[in-house]
Amino acid sequence: MKIWFWPIVLGLLSAAALLVGLLFDNAWDEVATLMLALPVGVALWFGWYRR
């Protein structure tokens, strides 16, 4: 379970961001963008910068 914790958290965060982006407007769109940018940032960090 330890190895699956962070991928599950990032997946749930992405799903929540998509729902927030679809259901709410204005400032919530920026919140959804930041929530969707976090998994991308994590992937860049572990895939590119940690080489």
Secondary structure, DSSP 8 states (H G I E B T S, - for coil): -GGGHHHHHHHHHHHHHHHHHHH--THHHHHHHHHHHHHHHHHHIIIIIT-
